[in-house]
Amino acid sequence: MKRRQPDYSRQPERLQSYLDCLTRIVGHADRVVPLENYTKGLLLPLERKSVEPMAARLAAPDCNPPGTLPAQMSPLPA
């Protein structure tokens, strides 16, 4: 029997739908971005799934839309 190839074209939409459900549960708006970043970090192809390697990868320039700051950078002036 020939095995059917999975359809990965809808993965971004499915992930965002899942994250939307999770963020409704956490309740507070300040928890939405950290929850989304942590969840996406768990899906990254990293050897270590601790917070530091995930944050470093999510803060990489190619992971941030133009005009946005990496996750660990403070928007407040020093």
LUMTIVO-889679 format. One record per residue: residue in three letters; residue number from 0; x, y, z of N, C-alpha, C, O, CB in turn. Coordinates in nm, 4 decimals. Each point is the difference from the previous one (the first is absolute). Glycine has a CB too. Example, Ala and Ser with C-alpha at 12.3 -4.5 7.8 and 13.67 -1.06 7.14 Angstrom:
# residues 2
 type seq      n.X      n.Y      n.Z     ca.X     ca.Y     ca.Z      c.X      c.Y      c.Z      o.X      o.Y      o.Z     cb.X     cb.Y     cb.Z
  Ala   0   1.3190  -0.5690   0.7800  -0.0890   0.1190   0.0000   0.0900   0.1200   0.0000   0.1036  -0.0019   0.0665  -0.2928  -0.1154   0.0581
  Ser   1   0.1542   0.2223  -0.1966   0.0820   0.1190   0.0060  -0.0770   0.1090   0.0730   0.0509   0.1108   0.0169   0.0675  -0.1736  -0.2314
//
This chain:
# residues 78
 type seq      n.X      n.Y      n.Z     ca.X     ca.Y     ca.Z      c.X      c.Y      c.Z      o.X      o.Y      o.Z     cb.X     cb.Y     cb.Z
  Met   0   0.0838  -0.1169   0.0000  -0.0838   0.1169   0.0000   0.0894   0.1248   0.0000   0.0956   0.0091   0.0769  -0.2809  -0.1349   0.0449
  Lys   1   0.1528   0.2202  -0.2083   0.0787   0.1218  -0.0102  -0.0386   0.0971   0.1123  -0.1179   0.0244   0.0258   0.1366  -0.0556  -0.2766
  Arg   2   0.0831   0.0850   0.3158  -0.0231   0.0917   0.1117  -0.0236   0.1410  -0.0528   0.0719   0.0477  -0.0878   0.0714  -0.1904   0.2390
  Arg   3  -0.2443   0.2081  -0.0969  -0.0318   0.1360  -0.0408   0.0929   0.0998   0.0677   0.0263  -0.0110   0.1198  -0.2650  -0.0559  -0.1552
  Gln   4   0.2885   0.1643  -0.0404   0.0853   0.1038   0.0559  -0.0856   0.0973   0.0811  -0.1078   0.0393  -0.0448   0.2708  -0.0621  -0.1485
  Pro   5  -0.1162   0.0619   0.3118  -0.0760   0.0967   0.0788   0.0002   0.1374  -0.0671   0.0959   0.0383  -0.0669  -0.0385  -0.1655   0.2760
  Asp   6  -0.1659   0.1993  -0.1896  -0.0136   0.1349  -0.0552   0.0424   0.1002   0.1067  -0.0722   0.0229   0.0970  -0.1170  -0.0955  -0.2516
  Tyr   7   0.3061   0.1318   0.1359   0.0533   0.0947   0.0978  -0.0342   0.1447  -0.0344   0.0411   0.0910   0.0720   0.1434  -0.2514  -0.0272
  Ser   8  -0.2573   0.1833  -0.1510  -0.0266   0.1371  -0.0447  -0.0843   0.0797   0.0992   0.0053   0.1230  -0.0003   0.0095  -0.2052  -0.2328
  Arg   9  -0.0910   0.0157   0.3164  -0.0867   0.0709   0.0944   0.0604   0.0102   0.1399  -0.0668   0.0465   0.0924  -0.1276  -0.1258  -0.2244
  Gln  10   0.3185   0.0370   0.1489   0.0601   0.0018   0.1329   0.0008   0.1377   0.0661  -0.0368   0.0094   0.1171   0.1757  -0.1979  -0.1916
  Pro  11  -0.0991   0.2955   0.0059  -0.0009   0.1306   0.0677  -0.1381   0.0404   0.0514  -0.0123   0.0536   0.1101   0.2014   0.0126  -0.2556
  Glu  12  -0.2917  -0.0917   0.0666  -0.1356   0.0342   0.0427  -0.0457  -0.0871   0.1171  -0.0653   0.0481   0.0926   0.0137   0.0244  -0.3267
  Arg  13   0.0864  -0.1999   0.2288  -0.0377  -0.0904   0.1092   0.0715   0.0373   0.1290  -0.0600  -0.0030   0.1075   0.0199  -0.1796  -0.2737
  Leu  14   0.1686   0.2177   0.1560   0.0749   0.0413   0.1187  -0.0607   0.1275   0.0585  -0.0179   0.0096   0.1214   0.2280  -0.1151  -0.2143
  Gln  15  -0.2419   0.2034   0.0078  -0.0569   0.1244   0.0509  -0.1363  -0.0246   0.0639  -0.0328   0.0629   0.1007   0.1569   0.0649  -0.2771
  Ser  16  -0.2027  -0.2167   0.1208  -0.1291  -0.0352   0.0600   0.0196  -0.0615   0.1386  -0.0733   0.0319   0.0936  -0.0233  -0.0681  -0.3233
  Tyr  17   0.1949  -0.0511   0.2420   0.0326  -0.0626   0.1284   0.0465   0.1058   0.1000  -0.0437   0.0010   0.1151   0.1061  -0.2154  -0.2333
  Leu  18   0.0269   0.3035   0.0734   0.0488   0.1059   0.0879  -0.1125   0.0942   0.0424  -0.0019   0.0472   0.1137   0.2252  -0.0626  -0.2253
  Asp  19  -0.3156   0.0426   0.0219  -0.1150   0.0849   0.0349  -0.0818  -0.0626   0.1124  -0.0450   0.0695   0.0911   0.0373   0.0165  -0.3268
  Cys  20  -0.0111  -0.2172   0.2287  -0.0729  -0.0697   0.1079   0.0760   0.0094   0.1315  -0.0593   0.0267   0.1045  -0.0398  -0.1845  -0.2728
  Leu  21   0.2299   0.1360   0.1635   0.0805   0.0079   0.1222  -0.0019   0.1405   0.0594  -0.0120   0.0159   0.1215   0.1579  -0.1986  -0.2097
  Thr  22  -0.1342   0.2843   0.0034   0.0066   0.1363   0.0520  -0.1324   0.0455   0.0597  -0.0015   0.0865   0.0877   0.1757  -0.0368  -0.2570
  Arg  23  -0.2835  -0.1054   0.1240  -0.1288   0.0321   0.0649  -0.0038  -0.0553   0.1415  -0.0640   0.0577   0.0879  -0.0505  -0.0591  -0.3112
  Ile  24   0.1820  -0.1089   0.2453   0.0002  -0.0640   0.1320   0.0877   0.0753   0.0995  -0.0361   0.0114   0.1171  -0.0038  -0.2310  -0.2282
  Val  25   0.1556   0.2716   0.0660   0.0914   0.0655   0.0937  -0.0568   0.1273   0.0582   0.0420   0.0435   0.1072   0.1448  -0.1405  -0.2331
  Gly  26  -0.2813   0.1570   0.0569  -0.0734   0.1116   0.0570   0.0616   0.1370  -0.0134  -0.0651   0.0895  -0.0539  -0.0173  -0.2519   0.2057
  His  27   0.2024   0.1838  -0.1067   0.0578   0.1337   0.0021   0.0770   0.0278  -0.1285   0.0753  -0.0851  -0.0473  -0.0606   0.0739   0.2969
  Ala  28  -0.0336   0.1301  -0.3058   0.0617   0.0357  -0.1281   0.1526  -0.0018   0.0058   0.0648  -0.0277  -0.1009  -0.2648   0.1668   0.0517
  Asp  29   0.2584  -0.1101   0.1656   0.1462   0.0002   0.0129   0.0603  -0.1396  -0.0113   0.1214  -0.0130  -0.0157  -0.1417   0.2140   0.1593
  Arg  30  -0.0603  -0.3034  -0.1359   0.0504  -0.1376  -0.0070  -0.0079  -0.0598  -0.1400   0.0527  -0.1087  -0.0238  -0.1218   0.0813   0.2594
  Val  31   0.0043   0.0967  -0.3276  -0.0231  -0.0547  -0.1339   0.1300  -0.0195  -0.0770   0.0266  -0.1105  -0.0472  -0.2493   0.2211   0.0457
  Val  32   0.3042  -0.0063  -0.0126   0.1228  -0.0095  -0.0787   0.0976  -0.1003   0.0611   0.0553  -0.0821  -0.0733  -0.0864   0.3198   0.0008
  Pro  33   0.0548  -0.2344   0.2058   0.0897  -0.1021   0.0558  -0.0500  -0.1427  -0.0229   0.0798  -0.0894  -0.0282  -0.0118   0.2556   0.1996
  Leu  34  -0.1976  -0.1882  -0.1598  -0.0551  -0.1340  -0.0242   0.0209  -0.0419  -0.1447   0.0404  -0.1131  -0.0271  -0.2110   0.1509   0.2066
  Glu  35   0.1432   0.0533  -0.2728   0.0193  -0.0324  -0.1418   0.1470  -0.0282  -0.0296   0.0315  -0.0953  -0.0712  -0.2294   0.2384   0.0117
  Asn  36   0.2881  -0.0612   0.1134   0.1425  -0.0211  -0.0242   0.0481  -0.1319   0.0590   0.0766  -0.0721  -0.0639  -0.0439   0.3191   0.0628
  Tyr  37  -0.0765  -0.2790   0.1212   0.0409  -0.1254   0.0638  -0.0510  -0.1202  -0.0798   0.0736  -0.0961  -0.0221  -0.0746   0.2100   0.2472
  Thr  38  -0.1237  -0.1081  -0.2675  -0.0584  -0.1107  -0.0765   0.0733  -0.0175  -0.1324   0.0322  -0.1124  -0.0388  -0.2560   0.1543   0.1460
  Lys  39   0.2503   0.0682  -0.1767   0.0746  -0.0083  -0.1260   0.1419  -0.0505   0.0251   0.0546  -0.0748  -0.0810  -0.1927   0.2630  -0.0142
  Gly  40   0.1977  -0.1474   0.2069   0.1341  -0.0454   0.0345   0.0070  -0.1502   0.0199   0.0992  -0.0635  -0.0357  -0.0588   0.2832   0.1401
  Leu  41  -0.1456  -0.2764  -0.0476  -0.0036  -0.1452   0.0193  -0.0007  -0.0754  -0.1329   0.0422  -0.1154  -0.0067  -0.1640   0.1520   0.2214
  Leu  42   0.0742   0.0283  -0.3187  -0.0080  -0.0636  -0.1314   0.1266   0.0182  -0.0834   0.0128  -0.0596  -0.1070  -0.2573   0.0962   0.1147
  Leu  43   0.3382   0.0455   0.0405   0.1237   0.0236  -0.0748   0.0887  -0.1245   0.0017  -0.0031  -0.0779   0.0953  -0.0094   0.3231  -0.0385
  Pro  44   0.0910  -0.2632  -0.1622   0.0909  -0.1147  -0.0049   0.1287   0.0275   0.0792   0.1082   0.0123  -0.0576  -0.2028  -0.0743  -0.1680
  Leu  45   0.0811   0.0714   0.3557   0.1140   0.0260   0.0877   0.0298  -0.1233   0.0832  -0.0898  -0.0774   0.0332   0.0330   0.3222  -0.0253
  Glu  46   0.1837  -0.2620   0.0252   0.0383  -0.1131   0.0835  -0.0533   0.0172   0.1420  -0.0519  -0.0942   0.0599   0.2577   0.0610  -0.1999
  Arg  47  -0.1923   0.1546   0.1929  -0.0465   0.0279   0.1366  -0.1295   0.0797  -0.0065  -0.0092   0.0985  -0.0733   0.2468  -0.1005   0.1615
  Lys  48  -0.3361  -0.0399  -0.0127  -0.1293   0.0675   0.0016  -0.0179   0.0872   0.1232  -0.1123   0.0186   0.0467   0.0189  -0.2071  -0.1771
  Ser  49   0.2036   0.2425   0.1839  -0.0127   0.0911   0.1128  -0.0234   0.1412  -0.0540   0.0144   0.0247  -0.1197   0.1358  -0.1711   0.2649
  Val  50  -0.1857   0.2371  -0.0573  -0.0421   0.1338  -0.0400   0.1108   0.0773  -0.0712  -0.0269   0.0684  -0.0987  -0.1301  -0.0682   0.2912
  Glu  51   0.2806  -0.0098  -0.1444   0.1079   0.0804  -0.0580   0.0248  -0.0297  -0.1481   0.0025   0.0936  -0.0799   0.1000  -0.0868   0.3054
  Pro  52  -0.0839  -0.1332  -0.2655   0.0212  -0.0256  -0.1426  -0.1205   0.0384  -0.0858   0.0160   0.0477  -0.1123   0.1369  -0.2322   0.1767
  Met  53  -0.2730   0.1637  -0.0115  -0.1187   0.0372  -0.0772  -0.0079   0.1513  -0.0175  -0.0296   0.0482  -0.1093  -0.0899  -0.2516   0.1954
  Ala  54   0.1459   0.2784   0.0208  -0.0048   0.1460  -0.0072   0.1058   0.0526  -0.0959  -0.0252   0.0934  -0.0761  -0.0612  -0.0844   0.3114
  Ala  55   0.2039  -0.0687  -0.2315   0.1064   0.0434  -0.0902  -0.0399  -0.0232  -0.1450   0.0249   0.0851  -0.0853   0.1458  -0.1355   0.2616
  Arg  56  -0.2315  -0.0625  -0.2047  -0.0416  -0.0306  -0.1378  -0.1148   0.0901  -0.0439  -0.0001   0.0502  -0.1124   0.0732  -0.2879   0.1441
  Leu  57  -0.1708   0.2585   0.0564  -0.1127   0.0862  -0.0349   0.0427   0.1451  -0.0143  -0.0678   0.0778  -0.0671  -0.0842  -0.2343   0.1862
  Ala  58   0.2630   0.1943  -0.0574   0.0496   0.1369  -0.0084   0.0921   0.0203  -0.1195   0.0443   0.1123  -0.0245  -0.0637  -0.0958   0.2716
  Ala  59   0.0493  -0.1217  -0.3216   0.0871   0.0120  -0.1168  -0.0646   0.0939  -0.1012  -0.1222  -0.0001  -0.0147   0.2144  -0.2331   0.0521
  Pro  60  -0.0116   0.3136  -0.1077  -0.0547   0.0988  -0.0933  -0.0949  -0.0587  -0.1031  -0.0967   0.0659  -0.0381   0.3031   0.0621   0.0706
  Asp  61  -0.1816  -0.2506  -0.0789  -0.0874  -0.0578  -0.1013  -0.1330  -0.0477   0.0565  -0.0888  -0.0383  -0.0761   0.2912  -0.0285  -0.0481
  Cys  62  -0.2180   0.0685   0.2579  -0.1240  -0.0437   0.0627  -0.0889   0.1167   0.0403  -0.1111  -0.0220   0.0484   0.2306  -0.1793   0.0321
  Asn  63  -0.0739   0.3243  -0.0990  -0.0771   0.1169   0.0391  -0.0400   0.0794  -0.1232   0.0829   0.0255  -0.0874   0.0368  -0.0169   0.3078
  Pro  64  -0.2476   0.0311  -0.2276  -0.0435   0.0813  -0.1132   0.0754   0.1328  -0.0022   0.0418   0.0479   0.1054  -0.2693  -0.1561  -0.0971
  Pro  65   0.2456   0.1682  -0.1246   0.0681   0.1287  -0.0073  -0.0695   0.1035   0.0884  -0.1228   0.0070   0.0052   0.1979  -0.0613  -0.2386
  Gly  66   0.0045   0.1331   0.3016  -0.0552   0.1057   0.0845  -0.0374  -0.0446   0.1397  -0.0535   0.0799   0.0769  -0.0283   0.0222  -0.2815
  Thr  67   0.1084  -0.2284   0.2406  -0.0308  -0.0467   0.1354   0.1288  -0.0334   0.0729   0.1028  -0.0281  -0.0616  -0.3253  -0.0617  -0.0150
  Leu  68   0.2152   0.0931   0.2081   0.1156  -0.0318   0.0826   0.0013  -0.1478   0.0340  -0.1061  -0.0613   0.0116   0.1049   0.2932   0.0823
  Pro  69   0.1198  -0.2907  -0.0776   0.0072  -0.1372   0.0481  -0.0654  -0.0110   0.1378  -0.0110   0.0990   0.0724   0.2229  -0.1359  -0.2047
  Ala  70  -0.2543  -0.0824   0.1673  -0.0767  -0.0230   0.1226   0.0719   0.0440   0.1251  -0.0644   0.0520   0.0911  -0.0417  -0.2401  -0.2042
  Gln  71   0.2395   0.1694   0.1224   0.0668   0.0313   0.1244   0.0456   0.1451   0.0088   0.0537   0.0406   0.1031   0.0177  -0.2760  -0.0942
  Met  72  -0.0910   0.3141  -0.1133   0.0415   0.1402   0.0043  -0.1082   0.0853   0.0650  -0.1184  -0.0162  -0.0297   0.2576  -0.0172  -0.1770
  Ser  73  -0.0998   0.1219   0.2931  -0.0943   0.0865   0.0693  -0.0371   0.1169  -0.0891   0.0877   0.0596  -0.0625   0.0080  -0.1267   0.2847
  Pro  74  -0.2248   0.1018  -0.2296  -0.0412   0.1170  -0.0771   0.0299   0.1308   0.0738  -0.0157   0.1082  -0.0566  -0.1628  -0.2477  -0.0492
  Leu  75   0.2216   0.1299   0.2322   0.0269   0.1194   0.0789   0.1439   0.0447  -0.0212   0.0895  -0.0838  -0.0106  -0.2607   0.0134   0.1812
  Pro  76   0.1950   0.2018  -0.1768   0.1375   0.0473  -0.0152   0.0825  -0.0283   0.1239  -0.0543  -0.0058   0.1103  -0.0262   0.1829  -0.2644
  Ala  77   0.2096  -0.1947   0.1380   0.0886  -0.0305   0.1127   0.0278   0.1236   0.0837   0.0728  -0.0075   0.0989   0.0306  -0.1753  -0.2326
//
